[in-house]
Amino acid sequence: MPTHFRPEECYQPCQAECRFPGCLDPIQAVADEHEFSEGGGVNPAVDLSTTFTFMKAQDMQKTFMGEMVSEEGEMGSSLYSRYQNPTVEMLGRKLAALEGTEAAFPLASGMAAITCSLLQIVKNFKAQGEDRNTILASRQIYGGTFAFLHDLASQFGWKIRFFHPANPEECKNLLDSNVAAIYAETLSNPLLRLANIPALAEMAEDVGAKLVVDNTFTPLVIMPHRLGAHVVVHSLTKFIGGHSDHMGGVVCSSKEFKNQLRDLHTGFAMLLGPTLNPFAAWSIAMHMESLAIRFAEESKRAMRFAQELKKRQVRVIYPGLPEHPDHTLFKKMRNCVKYGFGGILTVDLGDAQRADLFMEMLQEKMFGLLAVSLGNIRTLMSPSARSTSSELPEEEKARIGLTEGMVRLSIGCSGNEEFMVQRLHKVLDELGL
Ligand SMILES: *Cc1c(COP(=O)(O)O)cnc(C)c1O
């Protein structure tokens, strides 16, 4: 169990339903990672330097040789910002606290975190003399991740096999000693099926493979590492940043894996170079302070909107509704009741034309914005099949049940909830739904 979890500080109200009695709400560990600026400012400073001074020439050489160890016993030192930057490290400590992992390496985007992690895992097996190049991936994943695996990595000799996220048996049948990694999103996009992380972790262990989980949709509420995932990735562009102002990603893992990612000779983050800008890192760290209140409020509103839609018999997919196929599993896997079931819900308007009208009318009423992405403080709406999941081939969309009338809503926390409920009903009235 990660050291961040101190039983005496358990968040009481969730005890009754908590699978981990004695847990600490991860936001406390994040808040405890606070740093003051050198001048005593309440906020950490931004270290806008690409290169760093060494007091001893020997230390520079040691860093290049991978022999530099800090007073805290950490490997490496700030040398050049593609390798390590103090502000990016500060954000990394907060993210490691969030996921309960030993280390975290913030990068320039979620895609950088995903691709570098998978490349590094395959490479690490090669370094050990094992030629593993099969990736078992959930078939309900972010369009960019699907494209990377299905269209790009497959051209480099990787074998990609897909399974249904809610059907671990399908994954089990694909297991063999060539599997390097199992890959899933905690909550899939946009159909919101939950990956059974403990079951997938067991399968990965069985064949000596790594389980990589994209936890972008469920920060705070679910901690995949506690459930057995080896590597947890996020797009910081979404909930964690929360304001759609900076791109970012992170790999949360062991210290060893982080050091492999930035190895001067064989590290994919180091050599492909998707470095996070220190200013963006600082800004994301500032926004992280409000993650818990944003996320809890967004979850609460998403639940309310899902119930309102259900009352009108509009088809809505939301894991907080008891009829959602993974509702019970979600309750078993989550940390804290107060974070609800997340801020994303998917509404089925039947056809593309009605879906477009629905979004345009809601935008006109200032309910939300017709834009891709998610996790913003404002509600964002997009037609998944025709936007962020358009990378999926038609037969793949049909297979998973993703249709043109579906609209993904990322519920925001701005404005007044009651006014927003009224606006939603008004639009539904006008559409005759
Ligand atoms: C947005 C997103 C990504 C990609 O992140 P970027 O920051 O856009 O590179 C990956 N996974 C999920 C689930 C996402 O929503």
The ligand as a Gaussian input file, in Angstrom:
#p B3LYP/6-31G(d) Opt

LIG

0 1
 C       -7.905000      13.231000     -24.572000
 C       -7.594000      11.853000     -24.223000
 C       -6.354000      11.291000     -24.548000
 C       -5.300000      12.049000     -25.309000
 O       -4.776000      13.108000     -24.566000
 P       -4.130000      14.428000     -25.240000
 O       -3.767000      15.252000     -24.060000
 O       -5.167000      15.018000     -26.130000
 O       -2.938000      13.944000     -26.010000
 C       -6.131000       9.995000     -24.150000
 N       -7.050000       9.276000     -23.481000
 C       -8.246000       9.782000     -23.165000
 C       -9.223000       8.939000     -22.424000
 C       -8.572000      11.082000     -23.515000
 O       -9.777000      11.571000     -23.217000

